[in-house]
């Protein structure tokens, strides 16, 4: 089965503006102009980030310059803490590799065209630590950990607009009780024998009960999610190990898989939030809480 691919093209570099504030110098007439960081001794100048996105260069260890600063700032916003120094040192190699693994890319530690394009799109699809803390009642340490799983899922789901992000965050917020649980409380016995869910063996109801930030249910869904997410999970087999669907590295990815497979961005684009709820829940259970979370997310995200 082909692996699930994010459904939006990467925007052009700089879509969200400068990655980090730059030092300025006094220009004639009193205007301020940016000053590009200077390569340190023993380093090679880096190509521009726009050139890397265009496939005209690669950022590698030993390079320094504005493009390296840009990459480091993007990684930091995405929850991959790394010093923003403008120098491509071993810490940056490690962080780039971590980003690549999380986003289903070869973990080379270098920023080639595919990695640069993924950084641009991931930046567009993500939420910041500050936004996350306004939406969920968790401490900063846990928030940073959650972002490492949440932001790749938002990239996978193609959440390139405020409306899409707000709908997604509201739904996972409700389904998980504000990120308190990622497994259905009920035993799952009610799903026993549900052929529409692919539960065709004894015990499937309990084995494949709802798990993840949006509770994916049924043997057929676990099997399909395993195949589609293989590129981002290292081939984790949810059909053999269904409990993995609630683990930190998987709980948001299965939610994003469900979101994309059900075409929920189309409903978010049309402002049909209740329609999204029905496709997740089968009805409109928890409507008041979902609506409250949705309005809060829209407010926080629109504020930037």
C-alpha angles and dihedrals in degrees: 000000000000116000118254112260127200107259103224132074116242113260121235119281113276095030091140094040129249114354094223138359112274129212114259136212132205112263125196111289093029098282119142119236127188119253116214114229112258120236113254122241112282094023133106122236113256124232116246117276089239089057091051091051088050091052095250097119148001131231110230141172112287095035126116136186147086094310091057090051089051092052093047092050092049091049090050092051089051092055098261100122114215134149112269096221105132089239122108098227130159092275089059091047089055094047093048089051090051091051091049092051092048093050098045098256130130106274099235098140089229127104108235128164095281093048092047092050090048090051091053094049094041089053090052094048097044138092122224126237090252092053092046092053090054091053103041130043099231133115122261094256093056092041091059090051093049092049090059087065101030100053096053088051091053089051090050092049092051095238096172098149137057090244094055094045093047093051092048095047092047093051097047089044091057097039092053097040091245093321093309100119137021101183130068114258094218118083094245092239089127089067093057111126094008100151091182087066094044092251098149102142131071111270095019092121094064095033095054101035121142117303137160133046087301104033106246110200137192138036093266093055093046090051094047094045090052092057097042095047097043093108092058099037104043090250099304109183108221093178091062094036107027093167088070089075090078096048121112094251093049111030096084096038092058088049091052090047091054091045094054097039090054093048093237095157088070090059092045090052090052093048091245099143095154089053089057090051092053092051091051101037105025088236137018101282112158093018096152094053093043091051092048092051091046094054092046092051092049090051095048095044095046089053087062 
